[in-house]
């Protein structure tokens, strides 16, 4: 993995409907992509992005490491499905148990 992708998250945690935005000037690379998630409460989590079929970044999976929210809530590691909604923007569609 060559470079770290920074994604800003619309909330303090992920759930279906939460929005993730690429930092200005960044684009999704070939996967897997190492990511840093910055949540709305400024907490951070490491993650790995895998694009969908054929390397298409318009949808994919995000494997998020465990982290603690700014309010001190422990969030366990989770896997999420994502879909692109606009250039540089992804929306969480559902949680998955596969790794």
N, C-alpha and C positions, 0 to 999 in steps of 0.2 A: 504494500500500500504506500503510495507515494506522498500524498498530502492529506492533511486533516481538513475535513469538510465541517464547517460550523453551521449548525441549524438552530434558529431561534424558535422556541415553542410558545404557542399562544397562552398556555396555562402552566401551572406548577407541576403538572403531571400529564401523562398521555391517557387518552380515552378516545373512543370512536367520535370523530368530529373535530378533534384537536388539529390545529394547523401548525406546520413546520415550514419555516422560510429560510432559504439559503442566504448566507451573508452576501452582501453586494459584491458582484464581480465573480462569484464562484459558480461553477457548473458541476453537475454530477459527472464524475469520472467513470471509467469502466469499473465494474465491481470486482471484488468487494471494496467498499470505501469506508475508511475509518472516519468516524464522526464525533464531534463534540456537540452535545445538546445543551443549550442554555435556555433554561425555563424562565417564565415570567417573573418568578421570585428570585432570580439570579442564581439558583442552584444549578449544578452541572452534572451531566452523566456522559460516560463514554458509550458509544454505540457503533454498530457495524451495519452498513446499508448494502443490500443485495438487490440488484435491479430485477425486473420481471423477465419474462420469456425473451430470449434472444438479446439480452443486455439492454432492453428497453427501460430507460429510467422513468417512464411515465407511471410506473407502478412497481412495487417491490416489497421487500421485507426489511424491517429494522429490528435488530437484536440489541436491546438496551440493557446495560449493566445496572446493578443495584445502585441506588443513590439515596440521599436524604434531602427532603425539601427544605426550603428556607424556614419553615415552621417546625422542623425537626421530625417530620414523619418519614419513617423508613419505607422506601418503595423497593420491592424485590425486582430482580431481573425479569424482563418480559420481552416477548416477541410480538411485533405488530405488522399488519399489512397496511400499505400506503398506496394512495393514488394521487397523481398530479392533478391540481385544480387550476393552476396558472403557471406561467414561467417562473421557475425558482420556488415554487410552493407545492407542498404535499399535504394531503389530509389523511389522518388515521381513519381507516375503514373498519378494522376489527382487530381483536387480539387473537393470537394463535398459540397453541401449545407446542407446535413443532419447532425444533431448534435449527 
